[in-house]
């Protein structure tokens, strides 16, 4: 396995360590870019007399009903800068212009899309009891529990403000800004970039998927939902590993986001009081066990219905690498 790690190189000839270095560098650039974008947006909505260094004033301005459109724009552009742009830059430097190396491919079928949706839905049934379990464990550590409650309160406040959808037109726009684009940006970075790199480099797909899923859960900054998001990350990681097509992941992730957004829109436009806790159903452990068994069956079906398309994608990758090696040999001989 160590030999396989040593010989692995990207299409442009960079080692695993080299590619990881590029990814960290571009991620650092993304952090700066995201901060700059959100700073410029904050300048537009900050009340007169308030300092741009006043974090509480910025947060209050972002959460104000009249600024909800700018807040949504800040969120989607921040995610674009933090995750999507670094992934594109990494791919260009490591592999070239083709998006194939990020998982974008035309080789997809209806079975994969349907199974992807079924998997993300079933995985959410597994994830729900994990949230209750996390709350039970964290409750035994008062300091950590206090931090967790503050994080959840902040998230609830932000989600409530962003989900203030007053019309069908606003809801449709929000489907793109709050559901589709975040799903695409996250999947391209975590599965198409990080997991893709680790699977090829470590030569151990399940370790690679686990590492990626842990980071995926951490970036969502929720102590109570860490295990839940880890479970969803593992499901999405296996989904990409078996299909090798990022569109399956994006569609499944988008549908998951869209369902939550639709629930919020429905609650907003009814007499029912908005309660984010209702988006996380409290299920008995027996449901999670049955759902886990169902997931095994769904992944077996996904693997079966993805085998042909995955082989086509791998053949295309191998051909691209072979052509690159031939071109490199010709250039070397000419020199």
Rosetta silent file (secondary structure, phi, psi, omega in degrees, C-alpha in Angstrom):
SEQUENCE: XXXXXXXXXXXXXXXXXXXXXXXXXXXXXXXXXXXXXXXXXXXXXXXXXXXXXXXXXXXXXXXXXXXXXXXXXXXXXXXXXXXXXXXXXXXXXXXXXXXXXXXXXXXXXXXXXXXXXXXXXXXXXXXXXXXXXXXXXXXXXXXXXXXXXXXXXXXXXXXXXXXXXXXXXXXXXXXXXXXXXXXXXXXXXXXXXXXXXXXXXXXXXXXXXXXXXXXXXXXXXXXXXXXXXXXXXXXXXXXXXXXXXXXXXXXXXXXXXXXXXXXXXXXXXXXXXXXXXXXXXXXXXXXXXXXXXXXXXXXXXXXXXXXXXXXXXXXXXXXXXXXXXXXXXXXXXXX
SCORE:     score description
SCORE:     0.000 S_00000001
   1 L     0.000  -37.842  178.426    0.000    0.000    0.000 S_00000001
   2 H   -62.552  -37.408  178.247    2.884    2.390    0.756 S_00000001
   3 H   -63.846  -41.135  179.019    4.265    1.750   -2.741 S_00000001
   4 H   -62.804  -39.599  178.956    0.883    2.613   -4.247 S_00000001
   5 H   -64.097  -41.913 -176.919    0.820    5.838   -2.249 S_00000001
   6 H   -65.835  -36.824 -174.894    4.323    6.753   -3.408 S_00000001
   7 H   -86.948  -12.028 -178.984    3.594    6.198   -7.097 S_00000001
   8 L   -67.384  128.853  175.590    0.219    7.977   -7.177 S_00000001
   9 E  -140.866  153.362  178.414    0.343   11.218   -9.127 S_00000001
  10 L   -73.957  176.826 -179.618   -2.257   13.524  -10.591 S_00000001
  11 L   -58.711  -32.359  179.729   -2.729   13.982  -14.336 S_00000001
  12 L   -92.383    6.804  172.428   -0.189   16.814  -14.232 S_00000001
  13 L    91.510   14.395  179.612    2.286   14.713  -12.247 S_00000001
  14 L   -89.383  140.407  178.788    1.837   16.029   -8.702 S_00000001
  15 E   -72.291  172.967  177.203    2.143   13.651   -5.739 S_00000001
  16 H   -59.904  -44.601  178.763   -0.528   13.258   -3.077 S_00000001
  17 H   -62.837  -40.571  178.860    1.358   15.557   -0.714 S_00000001
  18 H   -61.565  -45.072  179.372    1.785   18.114   -3.477 S_00000001
  19 H   -65.113  -38.956  178.702   -1.923   18.099   -4.277 S_00000001
  20 H   -65.195  -37.960  176.882   -2.825   18.368   -0.588 S_00000001
  21 H   -62.341  -44.407  176.540   -0.481   21.343   -0.294 S_00000001
  22 H   -59.838  -43.244 -177.219   -2.187   23.043   -3.236 S_00000001
  23 H   -63.344  -42.523  177.778   -5.598   22.354   -1.710 S_00000001
  24 H   -64.179  -40.790  179.937   -4.612   23.904    1.632 S_00000001
  25 H   -63.240  -45.704 -179.806   -3.140   26.925   -0.143 S_00000001
  26 H   -70.001  -31.279  176.573   -6.262   27.488   -2.223 S_00000001
  27 H   -66.545  -39.684  175.384   -8.453   26.900    0.822 S_00000001
  28 H   -61.178  -42.077  175.999   -6.537   29.644    2.626 S_00000001
  29 H   -61.670  -39.849  179.257   -7.147   31.898   -0.356 S_00000001
  30 H   -62.891  -38.892  178.246  -10.826   30.940   -0.200 S_00000001
  31 H   -61.477  -45.246  179.501  -11.036   31.949    3.460 S_00000001
  32 H   -64.701  -44.690 -178.930   -9.615   35.385    2.630 S_00000001
  33 H   -63.745  -43.572  178.775  -11.865   35.772   -0.428 S_00000001
  34 H   -61.896  -41.734  177.945  -14.985   34.716    1.502 S_00000001
  35 H   -62.570  -40.792 -179.998  -14.129   37.197    4.240 S_00000001
  36 H   -65.613  -43.117  179.416  -13.645   39.984    1.693 S_00000001
  37 H   -61.993  -47.164 -178.164  -16.962   39.240   -0.035 S_00000001
  38 H   -70.165  -28.886  175.171  -18.891   39.172    3.219 S_00000001
  39 H   -64.760  -45.315 -179.582  -17.094   42.337    4.379 S_00000001
  40 H   -64.549  -38.861  178.074  -18.229   44.212    1.253 S_00000001
  41 H   -67.908  -39.748  178.980  -21.807   43.015    1.699 S_00000001
  42 H   -61.351  -36.222  178.721  -21.748   44.000    5.374 S_00000001
  43 H   -60.412  -32.471 -176.729  -20.686   47.522    4.372 S_00000001
  44 H   -73.226  -26.445 -172.739  -23.857   47.862    2.305 S_00000001
  45 H  -114.438   -6.971 -177.834  -26.249   47.041    5.140 S_00000001
  46 L   -68.979  128.630 -179.752  -24.456   48.245    8.274 S_00000001
  47 L   -60.717  151.291  178.563  -26.399   51.107    9.918 S_00000001
  48 L   -59.548  138.967  178.840  -24.787   54.535    9.976 S_00000001
  49 L    91.120   -9.894  179.095  -22.581   55.084   12.983 S_00000001
  50 L   -95.315  140.425 -179.487  -21.791   51.393   13.428 S_00000001
  51 L   -83.088  143.701  178.636  -18.229   50.133   13.038 S_00000001
  52 L   -67.761  -15.613  177.917  -17.403   47.386   10.556 S_00000001
  53 L   -87.996   -3.609  179.766  -15.394   45.757   13.365 S_00000001
  54 L   -85.302   97.658 -175.708  -18.524   45.445   15.521 S_00000001
  55 H   -62.127  -38.177 -179.733  -19.456   41.775   15.013 S_00000001
  56 H   -65.493  -38.858  179.414  -22.730   42.107   16.941 S_00000001
  57 H   -66.430  -39.853  178.381  -23.829   45.051   14.794 S_00000001
  58 H   -64.277  -44.805 -179.570  -23.043   43.129   11.603 S_00000001
  59 H   -63.256  -42.025  179.191  -24.968   40.093   12.820 S_00000001
  60 H   -63.017  -39.939  179.115  -27.961   42.231   13.805 S_00000001
  61 H   -66.426  -40.903  179.767  -27.944   43.911   10.395 S_00000001
  62 H   -63.951  -35.414 -175.500  -27.742   40.555    8.610 S_00000001
  63 H   -86.752   -6.821  179.069  -30.675   39.180   10.594 S_00000001
  64 L   -66.359  136.558 -176.873  -32.885   42.224   10.030 S_00000001
  65 H   -53.893  -37.170 -177.764  -35.919   41.338    7.839 S_00000001
  66 H   -70.930  -14.926 -178.220  -35.181   44.128    5.341 S_00000001
  67 H  -108.597   12.277 -173.883  -31.692   42.716    4.724 S_00000001
  68 H   -61.271  -35.101  178.527  -32.601   39.044    4.304 S_00000001
  69 H   -63.257  -42.855  178.490  -31.823   39.117    0.560 S_00000001
  70 H   -68.021  -34.545  178.566  -28.319   40.439    1.211 S_00000001
  71 H   -65.308  -42.439  177.510  -27.847   37.879    3.983 S_00000001
  72 H   -64.563  -41.078  178.334  -28.711   35.040    1.598 S_00000001
  73 H   -62.635  -41.471  178.203  -26.361   36.503   -1.011 S_00000001
  74 H   -60.928  -41.129 -179.068  -23.602   36.723    1.601 S_00000001
  75 H   -64.935  -49.220 -175.054  -24.124   33.081    2.524 S_00000001
  76 H   -70.967  -38.588  178.554  -24.040   31.690   -1.014 S_00000001
  77 H   -70.267  -33.933  176.436  -21.125   33.870   -2.169 S_00000001
  78 H   -63.616  -42.544  178.330  -19.213   33.010    0.996 S_00000001
  79 H   -68.561  -37.906  175.716  -19.633   29.281    0.317 S_00000001
  80 H   -57.728  -48.629 -177.636  -18.692   29.817   -3.338 S_00000001
  81 H   -70.047  -38.431 -174.897  -15.472   31.555   -2.319 S_00000001
  82 H   -75.662  -38.242 -172.330  -14.629   29.204    0.550 S_00000001
  83 H  -115.299  -48.019 -170.712  -15.274   25.830   -1.114 S_00000001
  84 H   -73.823  -48.060 -179.429  -16.071   25.961   -4.825 S_00000001
  85 H   -62.724  -44.688  175.022  -13.378   28.323   -6.106 S_00000001
  86 H   -58.288  -37.386  178.616  -10.568   26.499   -4.203 S_00000001
  87 H   -64.361  -43.184  179.285  -11.821   23.199   -5.673 S_00000001
  88 H   -64.718  -42.915  179.550  -11.740   24.624   -9.218 S_00000001
  89 H   -64.662  -43.083  178.093   -8.258   26.090   -8.722 S_00000001
  90 H   -59.967  -44.826 -178.862   -6.969   22.823   -7.248 S_00000001
  91 H   -63.537  -41.957 -178.959   -8.374   20.850  -10.161 S_00000001
  92 H   -63.826  -43.592 -178.963   -6.867   23.208  -12.748 S_00000001
  93 H   -71.497  -41.174 -174.873   -3.393   23.053  -11.181 S_00000001
  94 H   -81.682  -36.896 -170.980   -3.441   19.305  -10.440 S_00000001
  95 L  -127.577  -19.817 -177.870   -5.314   17.920  -13.442 S_00000001
  96 L   112.857 -162.795 -172.635   -6.067   20.588  -16.023 S_00000001
  97 L   -78.799  -23.995 -174.710   -9.222   22.158  -17.402 S_00000001
  98 L   -66.458  134.015  177.051  -11.442   19.061  -17.497 S_00000001
  99 H   -82.651    0.237  178.301  -14.114   18.832  -14.794 S_00000001
 100 H   -56.243  -36.849 -175.007  -13.997   15.039  -15.102 S_00000001
 101 H   -74.106  -10.785  174.232  -11.528   14.940  -12.199 S_00000001
 102 H   -97.326   -1.108  177.958  -14.081   16.625   -9.942 S_00000001
 103 L   101.566    0.547  178.976  -16.667   13.969  -10.761 S_00000001
 104 L   -78.052  122.646 -177.178  -18.636   15.804  -13.448 S_00000001
 105 L  -154.117  152.148  177.509  -19.692   13.299  -16.085 S_00000001
 106 L   -82.929   -7.333 -176.549  -22.527   12.625  -18.527 S_00000001
 107 L   -84.463   88.655 -178.582  -22.600    8.957  -17.477 S_00000001
 108 L  -147.753  148.193  178.817  -25.626    8.938  -15.191 S_00000001
 109 L  -132.972  169.047 -177.201  -28.960    7.120  -15.223 S_00000001
 110 H   -62.495  -34.877  179.012  -32.362    7.419  -13.592 S_00000001
 111 H   -60.683  -41.057 -179.713  -31.749    4.518  -11.226 S_00000001
 112 H   -63.307  -41.165 -179.868  -28.761    6.333   -9.732 S_00000001
 113 H   -65.722  -46.119  179.852  -30.798    9.494   -9.146 S_00000001
 114 H   -63.895  -43.265  179.790  -33.698    7.613   -7.535 S_00000001
 115 H   -68.806  -34.666  176.566  -31.380    5.527   -5.376 S_00000001
 116 H   -60.800  -44.270  177.093  -29.405    8.629   -4.410 S_00000001
 117 H   -63.936  -44.420 -179.573  -32.587   10.256   -3.115 S_00000001
 118 H   -61.582  -38.178 -179.327  -33.624    7.045   -1.309 S_00000001
 119 H   -67.690  -45.955 -177.969  -30.188    6.804    0.314 S_00000001
 120 H   -67.293  -34.502  177.542  -30.107   10.395    1.589 S_00000001
 121 H   -67.837  -45.678 -179.245  -33.662   10.041    2.938 S_00000001
 122 H   -67.546  -37.392  177.862  -32.887    6.734    4.668 S_00000001
 123 H   -63.120  -33.192  178.008  -29.598    8.084    6.023 S_00000001
 124 H   -66.765  -28.245  176.087  -31.525   10.940    7.644 S_00000001
 125 H   -70.685  -32.493  175.813  -33.563    8.318    9.537 S_00000001
 126 H   -72.690  -38.392 -174.807  -30.301    6.888   10.857 S_00000001
 127 H   -70.057  -31.653 -174.198  -28.982   10.361   11.693 S_00000001
 128 H   -58.058  -51.662  178.472  -31.993   11.491   13.742 S_00000001
 129 H   -64.266  -24.733  178.364  -31.456    9.260   16.830 S_00000001
 130 H   -65.793  -33.338  177.305  -27.754   10.150   16.724 S_00000001
 131 H   -65.625  -43.022  177.726  -28.668   13.779   17.430 S_00000001
 132 H   -64.179  -39.079  178.405  -30.636   12.732   20.512 S_00000001
 133 H   -64.268  -42.022  179.280  -27.737   10.517   21.606 S_00000001
 134 H   -61.767  -43.394  179.309  -25.281   13.410   21.180 S_00000001
 135 H   -62.661  -37.731  179.256  -27.455   15.702   23.310 S_00000001
 136 H   -64.709  -44.259 -179.134  -27.626   13.027   26.006 S_00000001
 137 H   -68.649  -47.812 -176.854  -23.826   12.613   26.075 S_00000001
 138 H   -63.576  -29.508  179.632  -23.013   16.341   25.879 S_00000001
 139 L   -60.148  -21.965  179.336  -25.444   17.054   28.743 S_00000001
 140 L   -81.659   -3.510  178.938  -22.962   15.294   31.064 S_00000001
 141 L  -124.862   89.402 -171.485  -20.344   17.975   30.271 S_00000001
 142 H   -51.526  -44.531 -178.460  -21.840   21.322   31.415 S_00000001
 143 H   -63.477  -47.536  179.175  -19.237   23.585   29.802 S_00000001
 144 H   -64.218  -37.387 -179.815  -19.464   21.822   26.452 S_00000001
 145 H   -65.103  -38.464  177.974  -23.253   21.731   26.722 S_00000001
 146 H   -63.865  -43.721  178.060  -23.374   25.497   27.249 S_00000001
 147 H   -62.477  -43.537 -179.250  -21.216   26.055   24.167 S_00000001
 148 H   -61.282  -42.177 -179.802  -23.384   23.656   22.160 S_00000001
 149 H   -65.330  -38.795  178.014  -26.576   25.458   23.179 S_00000001
 150 H   -65.359  -41.174  178.789  -25.121   28.834   22.171 S_00000001
 151 H   -63.478  -41.799  179.586  -24.079   27.447   18.784 S_00000001
 152 H   -68.247  -36.900  178.888  -27.553   26.003   18.206 S_00000001
 153 H   -64.702  -41.219  177.886  -29.210   29.263   19.276 S_00000001
 154 H   -64.412  -44.421  178.853  -27.071   31.201   16.790 S_00000001
 155 H   -61.879  -44.071 -179.433  -27.838   28.709   14.031 S_00000001
 156 H   -62.142  -41.747  179.390  -31.571   28.822   14.792 S_00000001
 157 H   -62.964  -43.980 -179.729  -31.582   32.617   14.721 S_00000001
 158 H   -67.528  -45.063 -178.837  -29.769   32.689   11.367 S_00000001
 159 H   -63.940  -38.111  178.879  -31.891   29.940    9.811 S_00000001
 160 H   -63.728  -41.910  179.868  -35.092   31.637   10.965 S_00000001
 161 H   -68.217  -45.328 -177.573  -34.030   34.922    9.374 S_00000001
 162 H   -67.740  -26.667 -177.645  -32.846   33.347    6.109 S_00000001
 163 L   -92.196   16.883  178.730  -36.020   31.283    5.781 S_00000001
 164 L   -77.333   75.626 -175.874  -38.271   34.343    5.933 S_00000001
 165 L   -99.114  115.781 -172.894  -39.916   33.512    2.589 S_00000001
 166 L  -102.289  -10.029 -178.073  -43.010   35.610    1.936 S_00000001
 167 L  -146.775  164.855  178.151  -43.884   34.653   -1.644 S_00000001
 168 H   -63.876  -37.950  179.060  -43.609   31.810   -4.147 S_00000001
 169 H   -61.893  -42.284  179.060  -41.094   33.824   -6.197 S_00000001
 170 H   -65.670  -37.569  178.139  -38.907   34.272   -3.124 S_00000001
 171 H   -63.638  -43.680 -179.384  -39.201   30.553   -2.380 S_00000001
 172 H   -64.405  -42.996  177.056  -38.090   29.598   -5.910 S_00000001
 173 H   -62.165  -41.128 -179.718  -35.072   31.914   -5.715 S_00000001
 174 H   -64.814  -30.249  177.056  -34.235   30.466   -2.291 S_00000001
 175 H   -58.583  -35.698  178.031  -34.290   26.945   -3.757 S_00000001
 176 H   -80.263  -49.696 -173.790  -31.248   27.939   -5.799 S_00000001
 177 H   -70.652  -37.802 -173.764  -29.473   30.173   -3.274 S_00000001
 178 H  -105.312  -12.533 -177.185  -30.131   28.099   -0.138 S_00000001
 179 H  -120.033  -54.971 -173.963  -30.566   24.568   -1.517 S_00000001
 180 H   -74.126  -55.589 -175.379  -28.961   23.940   -4.916 S_00000001
 181 H   -62.384  -44.284  175.215  -25.792   26.042   -4.869 S_00000001
 182 H   -58.548  -39.095  178.284  -24.754   25.079   -1.307 S_00000001
 183 H   -62.522  -45.561 -178.885  -25.293   21.417   -2.238 S_00000001
 184 H   -65.577  -46.789 -177.686  -23.171   21.772   -5.374 S_00000001
 185 H   -62.403  -43.999 -179.357  -20.380   23.754   -3.707 S_00000001
 186 H   -66.925  -43.895 -178.001  -20.130   21.355   -0.746 S_00000001
 187 H   -66.876  -40.245  179.778  -20.239   18.187   -2.852 S_00000001
 188 H   -64.109  -40.071 -179.824  -17.640   19.429   -5.328 S_00000001
 189 H   -74.262  -53.450 -172.059  -15.239   20.328   -2.520 S_00000001
 190 H   -75.403  -47.135 -178.219  -15.754   17.450   -0.105 S_00000001
 191 H   -90.346  -50.454 -175.409  -16.495   14.537   -2.435 S_00000001
 192 H   -68.482  -28.830 -177.114  -15.228   15.692   -5.833 S_00000001
 193 H  -107.382  -69.837 -173.370  -11.992   17.166   -4.499 S_00000001
 194 H   -63.421  -52.520 -179.367  -10.964   16.066   -0.995 S_00000001
 195 H   -63.730  -41.616  179.121  -12.415   12.543   -1.014 S_00000001
 196 H   -56.301  -46.973  179.439  -11.321   11.975   -4.606 S_00000001
 197 H   -62.814  -48.059 -176.114   -7.749   12.904   -3.703 S_00000001
 198 H   -66.952  -37.971  178.857   -7.657   10.811   -0.523 S_00000001
 199 H   -61.222  -46.131 -178.005   -9.180    7.705   -2.151 S_00000001
 200 H   -72.329  -34.208 -175.972   -6.556    7.685   -4.912 S_00000001
 201 H   -79.960  -51.067 -176.201   -3.702    8.634   -2.615 S_00000001
 202 H   -76.565  -20.833 -177.095   -4.361    6.481    0.467 S_00000001
 203 L    59.208   27.592  176.787   -5.602    3.497   -1.556 S_00000001
 204 L  -141.110   90.759 -172.297   -8.121    2.905    1.237 S_00000001
 205 H   -58.713  -36.662 -175.253  -11.523    4.270    0.214 S_00000001
 206 H   -73.684  -34.053  173.272  -13.256    3.767    3.549 S_00000001
 207 H   -66.366  -42.729  179.427  -10.555    5.615    5.511 S_00000001
 208 H   -61.796  -43.575  179.671  -10.698    8.401    2.913 S_00000001
 209 H   -65.065  -40.387 -179.625  -14.493    8.596    3.151 S_00000001
 210 H   -65.470  -46.422  179.423  -14.367    8.670    6.961 S_00000001
 211 H   -59.233  -46.577  179.748  -11.767   11.465    7.082 S_00000001
 212 H   -61.465  -40.709 -178.213  -13.749   13.514    4.568 S_00000001
 213 H   -67.522  -36.553  177.170  -16.993   12.953    6.482 S_00000001
 214 H   -63.148  -46.494  179.558  -15.444   14.092    9.775 S_00000001
 215 H   -64.877  -40.332  177.451  -14.232   17.325    8.151 S_00000001
 216 H   -57.937  -43.134 -179.727  -17.620   17.736    6.435 S_00000001
 217 H   -70.886  -41.130 -178.855  -19.368   17.491    9.805 S_00000001
 218 H   -61.619  -38.618 -175.155  -16.907   19.794   11.588 S_00000001
 219 H   -68.533  -18.458  178.199  -17.334   22.604    9.057 S_00000001
 220 L   -82.355   -6.125  169.768  -21.068   22.737    9.827 S_00000001
 221 L    52.582   57.289  174.560  -20.162   23.810   13.376 S_00000001
 222 L  -140.600  119.478  179.213  -22.729   21.936   15.446 S_00000001
 223 L   -71.764  -45.900 -178.747  -21.830   19.867   18.495 S_00000001
 224 L   -62.944  -35.169 -174.956  -25.278   18.332   18.872 S_00000001
 225 L  -101.059   12.908 -178.150  -25.494   17.410   15.183 S_00000001
 226 H   -59.324  -50.430 -178.171  -21.889   16.268   14.719 S_00000001
 227 H   -66.396  -36.501  178.876  -22.728   12.541   14.650 S_00000001
 228 H   -63.024  -46.541 -179.325  -25.814   13.138   12.503 S_00000001
 229 H   -71.648  -29.684  174.240  -23.855   15.064    9.893 S_00000001
 230 H   -62.412  -43.715  178.961  -21.069   12.497   10.094 S_00000001
 231 H   -62.646  -43.449  178.000  -23.616    9.786    9.206 S_00000001
 232 H   -65.544  -38.113  177.688  -24.934   11.845    6.286 S_00000001
 233 H   -63.231  -40.465  177.502  -21.362   12.525    5.177 S_00000001
 234 H   -63.421  -41.479  179.015  -20.571    8.806    5.186 S_00000001
 235 H   -63.876  -44.100  179.178  -23.683    8.117    3.093 S_00000001
 236 H   -67.209  -35.956  178.255  -22.767   10.838    0.596 S_00000001
 237 H   -64.944  -45.568  177.094  -19.166    9.604    0.518 S_00000001
 238 H   -64.717  -36.882  178.650  -20.176    6.033   -0.272 S_00000001
 239 H   -58.723  -46.378 -179.955  -22.630    7.349   -2.858 S_00000001
 240 H   -69.984  -36.784 -179.707  -19.841    9.133   -4.723 S_00000001
 241 H   -62.820  -39.661 -177.697  -17.455    6.206   -4.352 S_00000001
 242 H   -80.851  -25.103 -178.180  -19.918    3.792   -5.973 S_00000001
 243 H  -101.894  -31.125 -175.473  -21.078    6.156   -8.742 S_00000001
 244 L    57.785   23.591  179.690  -17.977    8.286   -9.379 S_00000001
 245 L  -129.206  114.268 -174.292  -20.434   10.917  -10.617 S_00000001
 246 H   -68.232  -20.519  179.452  -20.784   14.100   -8.579 S_00000001
 247 H   -64.004  -34.798  177.947  -24.175   14.864  -10.141 S_00000001
 248 H   -60.806  -44.536  179.117  -25.749   11.996   -8.185 S_00000001
 249 H   -65.919  -45.342 -177.972  -24.482   13.569   -4.961 S_00000001
 250 H   -60.625  -44.899 -179.049  -25.468   17.103   -5.904 S_00000001
 251 H   -64.248  -45.346  179.793  -29.015   16.065   -6.793 S_00000001
 252 H   -63.160  -45.023 -179.952  -29.443   13.996   -3.606 S_00000001
 253 H   -64.655  -41.231  178.382  -27.974   16.749   -1.418 S_00000001
 254 H   -61.865  -45.407  179.683  -30.115   19.368   -3.171 S_00000001
 255 H   -61.093  -40.864  178.113  -33.314   17.359   -2.630 S_00000001
 256 H   -60.785  -45.647  177.787  -32.434   16.985    1.060 S_00000001
 257 H   -65.057  -41.155 -176.327  -31.921   20.764    1.365 S_00000001
 258 H   -65.360  -37.301  178.355  -35.033   21.515   -0.691 S_00000001
 259 H   -62.747  -44.923  178.878  -37.262   19.370    1.524 S_00000001
 260 H   -63.351  -42.440  179.771  -36.085   21.253    4.635 S_00000001
 261 H   -64.756  -39.567  178.990  -36.558   24.607    2.885 S_00000001
 262 H   -64.571  -39.005  176.458  -40.039   23.615    1.725 S_00000001
 263 H   -62.165  -42.396  178.717  -40.977   22.675    5.283 S_00000001
 264 H   -64.115  -42.672  179.472  -39.788   26.081    6.490 S_00000001
 265 H   -62.952  -41.097  179.856  -41.728   27.840    3.727 S_00000001
 266 H   -64.172  -42.867  179.043  -44.843   25.864    4.588 S_00000001
 267 H   -66.600  -37.771 -179.590  -44.556   26.742    8.287 S_00000001
 268 H   -63.236  -35.001 -174.586  -43.909   30.394    7.458 S_00000001
 269 L  -100.642   21.901  175.031  -47.084   30.601    5.382 S_00000001
 270 L  -127.457  175.388  179.455  -49.357   28.880    7.871 S_00000001
 271 L   -76.611   -8.068 -178.331  -50.672   29.798   11.277 S_00000001
 272 L   -70.770  137.165  177.843  -48.190   27.342   12.770 S_00000001
 273 L   -70.542  136.301 -178.746  -45.341   28.871   14.751 S_00000001
 274 L   -64.609  123.053 -178.215  -41.946   28.380   13.119 S_00000001
 275 L  -138.775  103.623 -176.923  -40.144   25.591   14.969 S_00000001
 276 H   -65.140  -22.727 -179.895  -36.859   24.330   13.507 S_00000001
 277 H   -62.268  -24.902 -179.764  -36.903   21.374   15.881 S_00000001
 278 H   -72.016  -16.493  177.807  -39.695   19.892   13.765 S_00000001
 279 H   -75.514  -16.535  179.112  -37.240   19.560   10.867 S_00000001
 280 L  -113.750   89.357 -177.219  -35.349   16.954   12.908 S_00000001
 281 L   -63.191  141.391  179.510  -37.851   14.172   13.706 S_00000001
 282 L   -93.477  107.557 -175.106  -37.239   12.291   16.956 S_00000001
 283 L  -111.668  152.869  177.477  -37.205    8.612   16.049 S_00000001
 284 L   -73.431  152.981 -179.604  -36.734    5.498   18.126 S_00000001
 285 H   -57.802  -30.492 -179.776  -33.466    3.583   17.820 S_00000001
 286 H   -61.425  -34.499  177.325  -35.340    0.649   16.281 S_00000001
 287 H   -65.503  -41.375  179.820  -36.137    2.854   13.268 S_00000001
 288 H   -63.952  -38.965  179.237  -32.448    3.707   12.900 S_00000001
 289 H   -65.544  -44.676  177.594  -31.492    0.018   12.994 S_00000001
 290 H   -64.150  -39.534  179.482  -34.058   -0.838   10.325 S_00000001
 291 H   -65.630  -36.483  177.360  -32.934    2.159    8.262 S_00000001
 292 H   -62.962  -42.774  176.795  -29.303    1.006    8.498 S_00000001
 293 H   -62.647  -40.278  178.429  -30.299   -2.397    7.137 S_00000001
 294 H   -65.074  -36.997  178.560  -32.226   -0.667    4.354 S_00000001
 295 H   -61.126  -41.207  178.248  -29.165    1.457    3.556 S_00000001
 296 H   -57.489  -46.494  178.776  -27.067   -1.660    3.023 S_00000001
 297 H   -63.688  -40.622 -179.897  -29.616   -2.893    0.497 S_00000001
 298 H   -65.532  -38.658  178.715  -29.820    0.492   -1.227 S_00000001
 299 H   -69.818  -33.796  175.012  -26.043    0.703   -1.593 S_00000001
 300 H   -61.744  -43.700  178.104  -25.949   -2.804   -3.072 S_00000001
 301 H   -65.928  -41.157  179.611  -28.504   -1.658   -5.649 S_00000001
 302 H   -62.701  -43.397  178.799  -26.604    1.584   -6.277 S_00000001
 303 H   -60.746  -41.729 -179.745  -23.371   -0.313   -6.834 S_00000001
 304 H   -64.145  -47.607 -175.554  -25.138   -2.643   -9.279 S_00000001
 305 H   -81.241   -3.648  178.911  -26.811    0.131  -11.281 S_00000001
 306 H  -107.507  -10.333 -172.704  -23.642    2.258  -11.300 S_00000001
 307 H   -56.218  -47.162 -177.084  -21.126   -0.392  -12.383 S_00000001
 308 H   -65.259  -48.256 -179.415  -21.405    0.291  -16.128 S_00000001
 309 H   -65.017  -39.738  179.541  -21.278    4.088  -15.806 S_00000001
 310 H   -63.633  -40.271  178.316  -18.449    3.951  -13.267 S_00000001
 311 H   -62.804  -38.686  178.803  -16.408    1.741  -15.606 S_00000001
 312 H   -65.354  -41.627  179.850  -16.934    4.256  -18.436 S_00000001
 313 H   -65.847  -44.755  179.499  -15.774    7.126  -16.218 S_00000001
 314 H   -63.823  -38.023  177.966  -12.695    5.213  -15.028 S_00000001
 315 H   -63.683  -39.772  179.180  -11.838    4.275  -18.617 S_00000001
 316 H   -65.948  -40.266  177.334  -12.050    7.942  -19.598 S_00000001
 317 H   -64.406  -46.170 -179.290   -9.762    8.918  -16.703 S_00000001
 318 H   -62.139  -38.637  178.390   -7.239    6.195  -17.563 S_00000001
 319 H   -65.378  -41.442  179.427   -7.215    7.273  -21.206 S_00000001
 320 H   -63.449  -41.115  178.768   -6.603   10.897  -20.219 S_00000001
 321 H   -67.337  -42.054  179.065   -3.696    9.868  -17.965 S_00000001
 322 H   -61.666  -44.579  178.756   -2.241    7.598  -20.659 S_00000001
 323 H   -63.575  -37.078  178.551   -2.412   10.386  -23.241 S_00000001
 324 H   -65.964  -40.432  178.943   -0.784   12.753  -20.764 S_00000001
 325 H   -66.648  -39.250  178.583    2.054   10.275  -20.145 S_00000001
 326 H   -64.045  -45.199  179.716    2.576    9.781  -23.881 S_00000001
 327 H   -62.048  -42.122  179.762    2.686   13.544  -24.456 S_00000001
 328 H   -63.461  -39.179  179.277    5.126   13.950  -21.560 S_00000001
 329 H   -66.093  -39.623  179.811    7.402   11.231  -22.957 S_00000001
 330 H   -64.101  -45.714  179.635    7.393   12.859  -26.413 S_00000001
 331 H   -62.143  -40.873 -179.433    8.297   16.267  -24.982 S_00000001
 332 H   -65.130  -40.229  179.343   11.060   14.709  -22.872 S_00000001
 333 H   -67.015  -36.712  179.865   12.531   12.909  -25.906 S_00000001
 334 H   -66.906  -29.860  178.878   12.458   16.094  -27.968 S_00000001
 335 L   -80.834    0.000    0.000   14.450   17.846  -25.275 S_00000001
